[in-house]
Amino acid sequence: MTGIVDAHHHIWRQADLPWLSGAMQPRVFGPYEPIQRDYSVREYLDDLAGLNVVRSVYVQTNWAKDRFEDEVAWVEATAKESGWPHAIVAFADFGVDDVRPQLDRLARYPLVRGVRMQLHWHENPLYRFAARPDLCADPLIHRNVARLADYSLSFDLQVFAPQMADATGLAEACPNVTFVLQHAGMLEDLSAQGRSTWRAGMAGLAACPNVVSKLSGLGTFIHRNDPAHIADVLAQTVATFSAERCLFGSNFPIEKLWTDYRKLVEAYIAAAASLRSEQRDAIFKTTALRVYRL
């Protein structure tokens, strides 16, 4: 490979993130005291030093909704000072009557390439983010997400396996929008039935040519860097989507709770070792370059 693109990382200031402020509240990734602090771009660059990471994409970190533009402005200022990151996935609220005023504000920032509103819902409250499980089927969400095409912006799609049928309908309803499936579909139920539901949902999404899958956050539900688990999810995702529709993301500093950046990258590289060189290049670089216009 001639370089790695990290298509999913975060930098943050603790004061801007409600979930990092005050007493620790339970989160899907377990106790998070080690990251309940500022995570600067300098520390991020130290984490990836020597690993030939050539580009990075910042993904929104759930600032207060009414400060969505403040987050982008801060990240753009950071990029001007440091040269990193190279693209931004911002937040917008697609549950409003018309998302375009928000998109107009985001369009002022050259690094914005996509938008994420987390739609994942789960019976377990610790895993739940969206207000209800069927937002992907909501006509209002369909209408607002479709408007991203007019701004040449992608949509980072975050759902659990039982929501994937509705998510497939959303992707079909917005054929001119590129969808980036977060964390390879968030496989959290590792039972035989859970894996079967995930595979079926992934196949449905992969049938939509405008959906790609991000290989990231695979330690979220097991709270460890497990090379065998990464290899299993990567192999199945590549078999379903093709390497040309897969891209790597570190999900740092969340994954820093249980591993370091080098060990994480090494686990992904080992998982992809049996693929052809052009497939590895797609996963670790060229898909991200294309999708996020880097």
C-alpha positions in Angstrom: 0.0 0.0 0.0 1.2 3.5 -0.8 -0.6 5.0 2.3 -3.5 4.7 4.6 -6.6 6.9 4.9 -8.3 7.0 8.3 -11.9 7.6 7.2 -13.3 7.8 10.8 -11.7 9.5 13.7 -12.5 12.2 16.2 -10.7 15.0 18.0 -12.5 16.8 20.7 -12.6 19.3 23.5 -14.3 17.8 26.6 -16.2 21.0 27.3 -18.0 20.7 24.0 -19.3 17.2 24.5 -22.2 16.8 27.0 -21.6 13.1 27.3 -18.0 13.7 28.4 -18.9 16.3 31.0 -19.8 15.8 34.6 -20.3 12.3 36.1 -19.7 9.4 33.8 -22.9 8.0 32.2 -23.0 4.4 30.9 -22.1 4.2 27.2 -22.0 1.3 24.7 -18.2 1.2 24.8 -18.0 0.7 28.6 -16.2 2.9 31.2 -14.5 5.8 29.4 -12.6 7.7 32.1 -9.4 7.5 30.1 -10.9 9.5 27.2 -13.0 11.9 29.4 -10.6 14.7 28.5 -9.4 16.7 25.5 -8.2 14.7 22.6 -6.2 17.0 20.5 -5.0 16.8 16.9 -1.5 16.7 18.2 -2.2 13.6 20.3 -3.9 12.0 17.3 -0.9 12.7 15.1 1.3 11.2 17.8 -0.9 8.1 17.8 -0.6 7.4 14.1 3.1 8.4 13.8 5.2 6.1 11.6 2.2 4.3 10.1 2.0 6.1 6.8 -1.4 7.6 7.3 -1.7 10.2 4.6 -5.3 11.5 5.0 -8.0 11.6 7.6 -11.7 12.2 7.9 -13.2 13.7 11.0 -16.7 12.5 11.9 -19.0 14.5 14.2 -19.0 13.9 17.9 -22.4 15.0 19.1 -21.9 18.5 20.2 -25.2 20.1 21.2 -27.5 20.1 18.1 -27.7 23.9 17.9 -23.9 24.1 17.8 -23.5 21.9 14.7 -21.8 24.7 12.8 -19.6 25.6 15.7 -18.2 22.1 15.6 -17.3 22.4 11.9 -15.8 25.8 12.3 -13.6 24.5 15.1 -12.4 21.5 13.1 -11.7 23.7 10.0 -9.6 26.0 12.2 -7.7 23.0 13.5 -7.1 21.9 10.0 -5.8 25.3 8.9 -3.3 25.3 11.8 -2.2 21.6 11.6 -3.0 20.4 8.2 -5.3 17.7 9.7 -8.0 16.5 9.2 -8.6 16.6 5.4 -12.4 16.3 5.4 -15.3 16.6 7.8 -18.5 14.6 8.2 -20.7 17.2 10.0 -24.0 16.8 11.9 -27.4 18.0 10.6 -30.9 17.3 12.0 -32.8 15.5 9.3 -35.9 15.4 11.5 -36.8 19.0 10.8 -39.3 20.0 8.1 -36.5 21.2 5.8 -32.8 20.4 6.4 -31.6 22.8 3.6 -31.0 25.8 5.9 -28.6 23.7 7.9 -26.9 22.4 4.7 -26.6 25.9 3.4 -24.6 26.8 6.6 -22.4 23.7 6.2 -21.8 24.4 2.6 -19.7 27.5 3.6 -16.9 25.2 4.9 -14.7 23.7 2.2 -13.8 20.5 4.2 -17.3 19.3 4.7 -17.9 16.2 2.6 -20.7 14.5 4.3 -23.3 14.5 7.1 -24.2 12.1 9.8 -27.3 11.9 11.9 -27.1 8.7 14.0 -30.3 6.6 13.4 -29.4 3.5 15.4 -31.9 2.2 17.9 -31.7 -0.9 20.1 -33.9 -2.6 22.7 -30.9 -2.2 25.1 -31.0 1.5 26.3 -27.2 1.5 26.5 -27.0 0.9 22.8 -29.8 3.2 21.8 -29.3 6.6 20.2 -32.3 7.4 17.9 -35.7 8.3 19.4 -37.4 5.4 17.6 -36.3 2.4 15.6 -38.0 3.2 12.3 -36.6 6.6 11.4 -35.1 5.2 8.2 -38.6 4.6 7.0 -39.9 8.1 7.8 -40.8 10.0 4.6 -39.5 13.2 6.2 -36.1 11.6 6.7 -36.2 10.3 3.1 -37.0 13.8 1.7 -34.3 15.5 3.7 -31.5 12.9 3.0 -32.3 13.1 -0.7 -31.5 16.8 -0.6 -27.8 15.9 0.1 -27.4 15.2 -3.6 -27.9 18.9 -4.4 -24.9 19.7 -2.1 -22.7 16.8 -3.3 -22.6 15.5 0.3 -22.6 11.9 1.5 -24.6 10.4 4.4 -22.9 8.4 7.1 -25.5 5.8 7.9 -25.5 4.2 11.4 -28.0 1.4 12.1 -28.2 -2.0 13.7 -29.0 -5.1 11.8 -32.8 -5.2 12.5 -33.0 -1.7 11.0 -31.2 -2.6 7.8 -34.3 -3.4 5.8 -35.6 0.2 6.4 -32.1 1.5 5.8 -32.1 -0.3 2.4 -35.3 1.5 1.6 -33.8 4.8 2.5 -30.8 4.2 0.2 -33.1 3.1 -2.6 -35.2 6.2 -2.1 -32.1 8.4 -2.5 -30.1 6.9 -5.4 -28.1 10.1 -6.0 -26.7 10.1 -2.4 -23.7 8.0 -1.4 -24.3 6.2 1.9 -21.4 5.2 4.1 -22.5 2.4 6.4 -20.8 3.0 9.8 -18.9 0.3 11.6 -19.7 -2.4 9.1 -23.3 -2.5 10.2 -22.6 -2.6 14.0 -22.6 -6.4 14.5 -23.4 -6.5 18.3 -25.3 -9.8 18.5 -22.7 -12.5 18.0 -25.1 -15.4 18.3 -25.8 -17.6 15.3 -29.2 -15.8 14.8 -27.6 -12.4 15.3 -25.0 -13.0 12.7 -27.6 -14.4 10.3 -29.7 -11.2 10.7 -26.6 -9.0 10.2 -25.5 -10.9 7.0 -29.0 -10.7 5.5 -29.2 -7.0 6.2 -25.7 -6.4 4.8 -26.7 -8.2 1.6 -29.7 -6.0 1.2 -27.6 -2.8 1.7 -24.9 -4.1 -0.6 -27.5 -4.5 -3.4 -27.8 -0.7 -3.4 -24.8 0.5 -5.6 -24.8 3.8 -3.6 -23.9 2.2 -0.3 -20.3 1.6 0.9 -19.2 0.0 4.2 -16.8 1.5 6.7 -14.7 -1.0 8.5 -14.4 0.8 11.9 -15.5 0.5 15.5 -15.3 -3.2 15.6 -14.2 -3.2 19.2 -17.3 -1.3 20.3 -19.3 -4.1 21.6 -16.6 -6.5 22.7 -14.3 -3.8 24.3 -11.1 -5.2 22.9 -8.9 -5.2 19.8 -9.6 -8.8 18.6 -7.7 -9.6 15.4 -9.9 -12.7 14.8 -13.1 -10.7 15.1 -11.8 -8.0 12.8 -10.7 -10.7 10.3 -14.1 -12.3 10.4 -16.1 -9.1 9.9 -13.7 -7.8 7.3 -13.9 -11.0 5.2 -17.7 -11.2 5.3 -18.1 -7.5 4.5 -15.6 -7.6 1.6 -17.4 -10.7 0.3 -20.7 -8.9 0.4 -19.8 -5.4 -0.7 -16.4 -6.0 -2.6 -13.2 -4.4 -1.5 -13.9 -1.4 -3.8 -16.8 -0.5 -1.6 -15.1 -0.8 1.7 -13.0 1.7 3.6 -11.0 1.7 6.9 -11.6 4.0 9.9 -9.9 3.9 13.2 -12.7 5.3 15.4 -10.0 6.9 17.6 -9.9 7.8 20.4 -12.8 5.5 21.3 -10.8 2.4 20.4 -7.9 3.9 22.5 -9.9 2.6 25.5 -8.6 -0.9 24.7 -5.7 -0.7 22.2 -3.2 1.6 20.6 -3.3 2.9 17.0 -0.5 0.7 15.8 -2.0 -2.5 17.1 -5.4 -1.6 15.6 -3.9 -0.9 12.2 -1.8 -4.1 12.3 -4.9 -6.1 13.1 -6.7 -4.7 10.0 -3.7 -5.2 7.8 -3.4 -8.8 8.9 -7.1 -9.3 8.3 -6.7 -8.1 4.7 -3.4 -9.9 4.1 -4.9 -12.6 1.8 -6.5 -10.1 -0.5 -5.0 -8.9 -3.7 -2.9 -5.7 -3.5 -5.5 -3.6 -5.3 -8.2 -4.8 -2.9 -6.0 -3.8 0.1 -5.4 -0.4 -1.6 -9.2 0.1 -1.9 -9.9 -0.7 1.7 -7.1 1.4 3.2 -7.0 4.3 0.7 -8.7 4.6 -2.6 -12.3 4.0 -1.6 -12.0 6.8 1.0 -10.3 9.1 -1.4 -13.2 8.6 -3.8 -16.1 8.8 -1.4 -14.9 11.7 0.6 -13.2 13.5 -2.3 -9.8 13.8 -0.7 
